[in-house]
């Protein structure tokens, strides 16, 4: 199952956002492909497995569920569910994280804007600080 988003929906690199969502980076030694996985238990399987693809201003998250390791000799591929309830639930969870991320970004921007305005006003008030006169100033 694929989740396609605009790059501006997240405020960091997609890899960093996936790590924050609970995914670990994985590089397949045989194929050289980069991917991310999220374990669903204490063992290696079952796990959610995701490939990441950049397409211009879009990011494509291609997610599937790896149920078990390959069970026959000479095979390196395994059974994967692309449209199961678990995968659909994970896509829903990721969409919720995106919505929270966008809300937090908006809140942070509003806070920074109000802070900038406040600091600018305070700076203008304190632009010319009053210098105390001391007895030794008359010598310099």
N, C-alpha and C positions, 0 to 999 in steps of 0.2 A: 504494500500500500504506500502511496506517495503523498507527501505533504509538501506543497509548493508555496513559498512565501516570498515577499519582497525583501531585499536586503535591508531596507530601512525599518523593518519591523523589529530588529534586534539591534542593540547598541554596542555589540562586541562582535568578534569574529565568530562564525558559526561553530567552529571547533570548541571555542571557549564556552559558548552558550550550551552546547551539548554536554560538556563536562559538568556545568552547573546543574544540568537536568539529570545527572546521574549516570552518564555514559562514559565509558573508558575507551581510549584510543587503542586501535589494534592495526598492525600492518601485517598482511599475509606474506610470509616469506616466499611462497611459491609463485603467487601471481603478482606480488608487488603492489596490490591494491590497499588503500587506506580505508578503514572503516571504524565504526564505533559499536560497542556492545554494552548491554545492561543486563546483568544476571538477574534471574527471577528466583533463585534459590542459592544454596550454599555451594553447589557444584558448578561445573562449566555449562551444563545444559539443564533445563531450557534457558535460553537467553534471547533477548531482543537484539537484533543485528541491523545496523543501519549504514547505508552508503550515502555519502554527501557529494552533491554535484553543484557546481556554480554555473549558471546559465545567464550571463549578462547581469541584469539587475535582479534576477531571481535566484533563489536557493532551493534545491530539490533534496528533500530527505526521503530516501527510499528504504522503507522499514519492512522487515519480516521477522518471524519467530522461528528460531532454530530449536526444534524439539529434541534432537539427539544427534550424536556423532554418527558418521558413516558406519554402517554395520556390515558391509561386505568388503572383501579383500580387493585392494587396488583402487578403491574409490576414495575420492577426497571430498566429494559433494555429499550433502546430507539432506534430509527432509526439511522443508521450510514451508511455513504457513504464511501466505501473504495477505489473506483476507479473513483471518480468524477474529473472534471477539476480543482476544487479548491484544492483537495489533490495533484494532479499532479503538479500544480503550486507551492504548498508549498514544495514539494520534490525538485523541480528545484531551488527554493530559498535557501533551505538548502544546496544543492550541491554547489551553488555559494558561500555561506558562508564558506564552507569547502575549496574551492579553494583559497578564500581570506585569510583564516586562514593559509593554507600551505605557501602561498606567503609571508605573514607577518613573519611566523616562519623562513623561509629561509633568509629573509632580516635581521631579528634580529640576527640570528646566524652569518651571514657574518659581521655585524656591531660589534658584540662581539668579533669575531676572530681578526678583524683589530684593535679594541681597545686594546685587549690583547697584540698584537704585538707592538703597539705603546707604551703602558705603560711599557712593558718589556724593550724596547729600552731606554726609558726615565729613567727607574729605574737603568739600567746599567750605564748610563751617570752620574747619581747622587748617585751612590752607596757609594762613599767616598766623602762626602761633606768637603769642606775646612773649617777648624776651624780658626776663627779669634783669633789672639793673643791679649791679653789684659794685662795690667800692673799687675793685680792680679794673673794671671796664674802662675807666677814664684813661688808663695807661695804654690802651691798644686801639 
